[in-house]
């Protein structure tokens, strides 16, 4: 079994590409901003 040194870089780049934030104004005029929670194993980018 070989070790893939680029594995975590690919995971980070995929998660980075899929990130999303949405915002909208509600009927009462307040703004709501929403984002999915971060992946727990990708909290920090790999050292590359």
C-alpha positions, 0 to 999 in steps of 0.5 A: 500500500502506497502513501498518497502525499497529494491526498489531503491537498485534493481533499482541501481543494475539493472542499474549497471549491464546494464552499458556499454562503447564501444570504437573503432578506426576510419579510421583516427586513432583516438579513439572514446569512447561512453557510454549511458547517466546515468539514471537521477533518479539513479545518486547516489547509494542508502545508503545501 
